Amino acid sequence: MATILIEIIKYLMIIVMALYCYRSISVLRRGKTEEDRSFSYFMQRADIFAIELLGFLALYLYNFEVKYIIMFGCTLALYIFVCLSYGVMYKTAPKLVINHMCMLLSIGLIILSRLNYEAAFKQLIMAAIGCFAFLLVPIIIKKLRFLDKLTWVYALVGIGFLAAVAVIGSVSYGAKLSVTIAGISLQPSEFIKIVFVFFTASILAKSVEFENVVKATVVAAIHVLILVASKDLGAGLIFFMVYLIMLYAATHKVFYLASGLLAGSVAAVGAYFLFDHVKTRVIAWQDPFSVIDGAGYQVTQALFAIGSGGWFGSGLFGGSPTSIPVVEQDFIFAAISEEMGGIFAICLLLVCISCFVMFLNIAMRIKLRFYKYIALGLGCTYIFQVFLNVGGVTKFIPSTGVTLPLISYGGSSLLSTLIIFNIILGLYIYKEDEDEYIEKRKQKTKKRISRKEETVFTDLG
């Protein structure tokens, strides 16, 4: 009986996820009234609750362990807290972004509970800490008007922390990724990528003259080179691509984009010959079945999992995703594809793409370049990380060892992504008052100019 119920739940979860994606698209249609949008957002939240209920019910029915009921209660409490707190504090914030954040968190906690309950509980604690601690980030973004003036502070903080990791960091899978403080392991590059976006936005917003571009490029190159020295090539690739996109968006010069892509291609070839683990991953990408007993084992197991899952999946606990090494982190998308199905996995990617579209939406709406570039940079950071993770799992590109934001296990990745989402929410709220703020800045500038003119005339008199 339990097996039949789990099978039914599998199809119900796919239907609910498909409905959620449909509502994400339909809510953006022109002609939609505010009342229609509010109803769609409400139904999306009902979908999230349904996904949580069905997912944890399936886990409980498999072996009737109370721990899954406890996890469901805690996850639901976190979900309610996020909806209520953001709804009360940020009434003008985009509900679609908040809903997407909650949906991705819920899916991550469900699949992690299936793979590794202890890891899932740790992830839940970190999510609760992050949602509570970063609740004021949107207010900070809206209120602090001097963030664009901290250009070189961002640069020093970024380079300093990355250099510290390169010197004293712990080695994980051949790369220096993390530092341990008071027993807690942190991956600074996950947070520095946000600081890096702020630096790039700040310096490009001031000027896109050649001299300024050179300064920005030198600092960006130092960030990337430190990451390469630490053998954290996945993070280095994210930094490089985000900078290149932001530079092109600011200057509109194809020469910079082409030069950057050429330099990146040369660097990639150099990395292949310099680093053994890069060569190993490329070989595993080219023909994983020829090295299935070694370097290609992880990729082949992921491909087997995706293939065996088909369109509708095998159901939670119906597959064997734990046979994939490091499945909770780098290859969690394969686990989702196997047990929740290809349709569910595609819907998940559509939610991620919808997040990116919302990020670009605010980037296009904001007038001040600094905030515009921040929205663009954070959006590119998010979607490029999704691309690297899913591309590596599906053998579209070589594996880079980056996580799937809000879903993979990893406290640093989770917290940094929560910060990104909260910054975006802050930018949406800031947009509401932007015209008034710009007018005030113009008035201050006019007063400053008039005072200077009065001083000049007084001196001449």
Rosetta blueprint (number, residue, H / E / L):
1 M L
2 A H
3 T H
4 I H
5 L H
6 I H
7 E H
8 I H
9 I H
10 K H
11 Y H
12 L H
13 M H
14 I H
15 I H
16 V H
17 M H
18 A H
19 L H
20 Y H
21 C H
22 Y H
23 R H
24 S H
25 I H
26 S H
27 V L
28 L L
29 R L
30 R L
31 G L
32 K L
33 T L
34 E H
35 E H
36 D H
37 R H
38 S H
39 F H
40 S H
41 Y H
42 F H
43 M H
44 Q H
45 R H
46 A H
47 D H
48 I H
49 F H
50 A H
51 I H
52 E H
53 L H
54 L H
55 G H
56 F H
57 L H
58 A H
59 L H
60 Y H
61 L H
62 Y H
63 N H
64 F L
65 E L
66 V L
67 K H
68 Y H
69 I H
70 I H
71 M H
72 F H
73 G H
74 C H
75 T H
76 L H
77 A H
78 L H
79 Y H
80 I H
81 F H
82 V H
83 C H
84 L H
85 S H
86 Y H
87 G H
88 V H
89 M H
90 Y L
91 K L
92 T L
93 A L
94 P L
95 K H
96 L H
97 V H
98 I H
99 N H
100 H H
101 M H
102 C H
103 M H
104 L H
105 L H
106 S H
107 I H
108 G H
109 L H
110 I H
111 I H
112 L H
113 S H
114 R H
115 L H
116 N L
117 Y H
118 E H
119 A H
120 A H
121 F H
122 K H
123 Q H
124 L H
125 I H
126 M H
127 A H
128 A H
129 I H
130 G H
131 C H
132 F H
133 A H
134 F H
135 L H
136 L H
137 V H
138 P H
139 I H
140 I H
141 I H
142 K H
143 K H
144 L L
145 R L
146 F L
147 L H
148 D H
149 K H
150 L L
151 T H
152 W H
153 V H
154 Y H
155 A H
156 L H
157 V H
158 G H
159 I H
160 G H
161 F H
162 L H
163 A H
164 A H
165 V H
166 A H
167 V H
168 I H
169 G L
170 S E
171 V E
172 S E
173 Y L
174 G L
175 A E
176 K E
177 L E
178 S E
179 V E
180 T E
181 I E
182 A L
183 G L
184 I E
185 S E
186 L E
187 Q L
188 P H
189 S H
190 E H
191 F H
192 I H
193 K H
194 I H
195 V H
196 F H
197 V H
198 F H
199 F H
200 T H
201 A H
202 S H
203 I H
204 L H
205 A H
206 K H
207 S L
208 V L
209 E L
210 F H
211 E H
212 N H
213 V H
214 V H
215 K H
216 A H
217 T H
218 V H
219 V H
220 A H
221 A H
222 I H
223 H H
224 V H
225 L H
226 I H
227 L H
228 V H
229 A H
230 S L
231 K L
232 D L
233 L H
234 G H
235 A H
236 G H
237 L H
238 I H
239 F H
240 F H
241 M H
242 V H
243 Y H
244 L H
245 I H
246 M H
247 L H
248 Y H
249 A H
250 A H
251 T H
252 H L
253 K L
254 V H
255 F H
256 Y H
257 L H
258 A H
259 S H
260 G H
261 L H
262 L H
263 A H
264 G H
265 S H
266 V H
267 A H
268 A H
269 V H
270 G H
271 A H
272 Y H
273 F H
274 L H
275 F L
276 D H
277 H H
278 V H
279 K H
280 T H
281 R H
282 V H
283 I H
284 A H
285 W H
286 Q H
287 D L
288 P H
289 F H
290 S H
291 V H
292 I L
293 D L
294 G L
295 A L
296 G L
297 Y H
298 Q H
299 V H
300 T H
301 Q H
302 A H
303 L H
304 F H
305 A H
306 I H
307 G H
308 S H
309 G H
310 G L
311 W L
312 F L
313 G L
314 S L
315 G L
316 L L
317 F L
318 G L
319 G L
320 S L
321 P H
322 T H
323 S H
324 I L
325 P L
326 V L
327 V L
328 E L
329 Q L
330 D L
331 F L
332 I H
333 F H
334 A H
335 A H
336 I H
337 S H
338 E H
339 E H
340 M H
341 G L
342 G H
343 I H
344 F H
345 A H
346 I H
347 C H
348 L H
349 L H
350 L H
351 V H
352 C H
353 I H
354 S H
355 C H
356 F H
357 V H
358 M H
359 F H
360 L H
361 N H
362 I H
363 A H
364 M H
365 R H
366 I L
367 K L
368 L L
369 R H
370 F H
371 Y H
372 K H
373 Y H
374 I H
375 A H
376 L H
377 G H
378 L H
379 G H
380 C H
381 T H
382 Y H
383 I H
384 F H
385 Q H
386 V H
387 F H
388 L H
389 N H
390 V H
391 G H
392 G H
393 V H
394 T L
395 K L
396 F L
397 I L
398 P L
399 S L
400 T L
401 G L
402 V L
403 T L
404 L L
405 P L
406 L L
407 I L
408 S L
409 Y L
410 G L
411 G H
412 S H
413 S H
414 L H
415 L H
416 S H
417 T H
418 L H
419 I H
420 I H
421 F H
422 N H
423 I H
424 I H
425 L H
426 G H
427 L H
428 Y H
429 I H
430 Y H
431 K H
432 E H
433 D L
434 E H
435 D H
436 E H
437 Y H
438 I H
439 E H
440 K H
441 R H
442 K H
443 Q H
444 K H
445 T H
446 K H
447 K H
448 R H
449 I H
450 S H
451 R H
452 K H
453 E H
454 E H
455 T H
456 V H
457 F H
458 T H
459 D H
460 L H
461 G L
